[in-house]
Amino acid sequence: MNSKLMQFSAIVCMAIALMLTTSCSIKTVSGNTPLEVETPSAQFLGDFKVLSWNIQDGMWADQYNNYDNFVAYVNEINPDVFCVQEAASHFDEDSGTLSHSKRYLPHNRQKNDKNQNPDGWIALAERWGHQYVVMGDYLDNYPVVITSKYPIELVKRLGDNDGVNVSHGAIHVKIHFSENYYVHFVNLHLNPHDVNNRFAEVAYYLSYTINSEKYYTEKNWLMMGDFNNSVQSPLCQEIRKNSYIDLWAEMNNYTYDSRIDFIYGTDAMRKSLKACYMPMDFARQEHLTTSVNGVALNSGHGLWRYSDHYPVVAEFSLYDE
């Protein structure tokens, strides 16, 4: 064998070995076993984008369209991490109630174990390039889910505990963007009916996450979801007393009372924050009106057809001056 052929063969062998090593490192997290961080499925260059969205009963309005509109929209936003609230589909196209076996997305890919990752969500997340999926406790038909391009370490599913009546629950995870950089994510959905219960839920979530002695030295925290409380409410003011900053207000220099979907972050996350906004492109062909401060008002068509909440996006860059 001549030297050039030998060199070519060596290059081919190295490429095959690299492909095999990379594929073996991909894993989906389930259960409470801490993740062994290996080579991430995406190359982290210091920038990442987070999408948080209450998708209203599991984006039920798009389920018989194979979720094509929903998937196309998520791909357009292209988040690195997607925090979902109301991650189970309950209604068919005529607003009739679905059976329990059809309540996960997509409804024909159900996995029976409610507290593990449903096959449907894994299949759906793969369509926007996310290989990691964790679902919260299925408490009252409105579980939360996190999907990610980067490995997820499930720290705790925050369901009923310590006498607290948790309505929809929360998830606390670490997302490992690289071997040396991770961020704590808390994805929650508070009680929509009882303000006192919302206070109890928030106190419970804070005590097990950012206020826990176990995490006193941890600086990188993001907490997001449907808080069912407006900006000026005593509950949201209480959250801001616990090392959290309203990232939307930080970037946009104003708040408005009707906002109930938040992305909160610690000062370490605020320093790397580059943008925080509500994308409206999903409804570009629909009928929306706009208020004087630029906030979209729903006319009963458009985005409301898919969800009664607007998505919120935060973008971060660790290495920009």
Secondary structure as GFF3:
##gff-version 3
##sequence-region A 1 321
A	DSSP	alpha_helix	3	24	.	.	.	ID=ss1
A	DSSP	beta_strand	47	54	.	.	.	ID=ss2
A	DSSP	alpha_helix	56	59	.	.	.	ID=ss3
A	DSSP	three_ten_helix	60	65	.	.	.	ID=ss4
A	DSSP	alpha_helix	68	77	.	.	.	ID=ss5
A	DSSP	beta_strand	81	85	.	.	.	ID=ss6
A	DSSP	three_ten_helix	100	102	.	.	.	ID=ss7
A	DSSP	alpha_helix	119	126	.	.	.	ID=ss8
A	DSSP	beta_strand	132	135	.	.	.	ID=ss9
A	DSSP	beta_strand	145	148	.	.	.	ID=ss10
A	DSSP	beta_strand	152	158	.	.	.	ID=ss11
A	DSSP	beta_strand	170	176	.	.	.	ID=ss12
A	DSSP	beta_strand	182	189	.	.	.	ID=ss13
A	DSSP	alpha_helix	195	208	.	.	.	ID=ss14
A	DSSP	three_ten_helix	213	215	.	.	.	ID=ss15
A	DSSP	beta_strand	221	226	.	.	.	ID=ss16
A	DSSP	alpha_helix	234	239	.	.	.	ID=ss17
A	DSSP	beta_strand	245	246	.	.	.	ID=ss18
A	DSSP	alpha_helix	247	252	.	.	.	ID=ss19
A	DSSP	beta_strand	261	265	.	.	.	ID=ss20
A	DSSP	alpha_helix	267	272	.	.	.	ID=ss21
A	DSSP	beta_strand	273	277	.	.	.	ID=ss22
A	DSSP	three_ten_helix	281	283	.	.	.	ID=ss23
A	DSSP	beta_strand	288	290	.	.	.	ID=ss24
A	DSSP	beta_strand	296	298	.	.	.	ID=ss25
A	DSSP	three_ten_helix	302	305	.	.	.	ID=ss26
A	DSSP	beta_strand	312	317	.	.	.	ID=ss27
###
